[in-house]
Each structure stands twice: as C-alpha cells, then as structure tokens.
Amino acid sequence: MGVWLGIAGRIGGILALVALIALLVEKLIVFVGFLAFAIKAIIVLAFVLVFGVVAYLVFKTWRDSCKRSDK
C-alpha cells in the first residue's frame, strides 16, 4: 500500500507542476496581450495629440492673419 501512495504522490506532484506551468504560460499570453493593447492605445493617443496640436497651430495662424489684415 505504501508503494502505491508513493507512486501516486510522485504522479500528483508532476501533474501539479504541469498545471502550474500551463497557468504561467496562460498568464504570460494575457500579459503580452495587455502590453499590445497598451502600446496601441499610446499610439492612438499620440496621433490625437499631434492632430490637436496641428489644429491649434492652424487656428492660431488663421487668427493672427485675420488680425494683420484688419489693421
């Protein structure tokens, strides 16, 4: 009976290690997906910021040219 318990304990330990490794791989995949999303969000925000700055500069130039033509 003790032999069977020892064998079952070793098999159980191996199965537990395999389960932990599978869980680690799954969490790494989720983390990489999150990083990809974060990078995409940063790129979109940078594009919106550049677009806003260009729009501000165009408006400022247009306003300055209107002031000069009024004089």
Wavefront OBJ file of the C-alpha trace (Angstrom):
o trace
v 0.000 0.000 0.000
v 2.853 2.401 0.808
v 4.360 1.857 -2.648
v 1.135 2.912 -4.318
v 0.918 6.032 -2.192
v 4.495 6.967 -3.116
v 3.806 6.477 -6.835
v 0.548 8.434 -6.597
v 2.383 11.207 -4.760
v 5.025 11.477 -7.473
v 2.440 11.458 -10.264
v 0.404 14.043 -8.391
v 3.475 16.244 -7.961
v 4.291 16.013 -11.665
v 0.691 16.851 -12.592
v 0.753 19.828 -10.225
v 3.951 21.133 -11.846
v 2.445 20.718 -15.316
v -0.677 22.596 -14.195
v 1.426 25.429 -12.748
v 3.494 25.715 -15.923
v 0.313 25.783 -18.046
v -1.114 28.509 -15.811
v 2.113 30.511 -16.089
v 2.057 30.301 -19.887
v -1.589 31.383 -19.947
v -0.848 34.391 -17.726
v 2.126 35.356 -19.913
v -0.096 35.289 -23.000
v -2.627 37.538 -21.250
v 0.167 39.905 -20.173
v 1.558 40.154 -23.708
v -1.960 40.876 -24.982
v -2.322 43.645 -22.414
v 1.027 45.149 -23.430
v -0.006 45.074 -27.093
v -3.241 46.894 -26.229
v -1.359 49.459 -24.143
v 1.058 50.174 -26.990
v -1.820 50.562 -29.451
v -3.603 52.932 -27.066
v -0.447 55.034 -26.666
v -0.063 55.251 -30.453
v -3.679 56.376 -30.872
v -3.343 58.963 -28.104
v -0.136 60.300 -29.651
v -1.900 60.634 -33.019
v -4.800 62.503 -31.432
v -2.355 64.785 -29.612
v -0.448 65.576 -32.828
v -3.729 66.228 -34.636
v -4.825 68.578 -31.845
v -1.534 70.470 -31.882
v -1.703 70.908 -35.662
v -5.299 72.129 -35.412
v -4.287 74.598 -32.699
v -1.410 75.934 -34.789
v -3.636 76.312 -37.849
v -6.235 78.183 -35.804
v -3.591 80.401 -34.236
v -2.080 81.238 -37.618
v -5.511 81.937 -39.091
v -6.376 84.220 -36.179
v -3.071 86.097 -36.474
v -3.533 86.577 -40.202
v -7.040 87.946 -39.600
v -5.651 90.453 -37.072
v -2.972 91.628 -39.513
v -5.421 92.071 -42.385
v -7.725 94.164 -40.171
v -5.006 96.743 -39.448
l 1 2 3 4 5 6 7 8 9 10 11 12 13 14 15 16 17 18 19 20 21 22 23 24 25 26 27 28 29 30 31 32 33 34 35 36 37 38 39 40 41 42 43 44 45 46 47 48 49 50 51 52 53 54 55 56 57 58 59 60 61 62 63 64 65 66 67 68 69 70 71
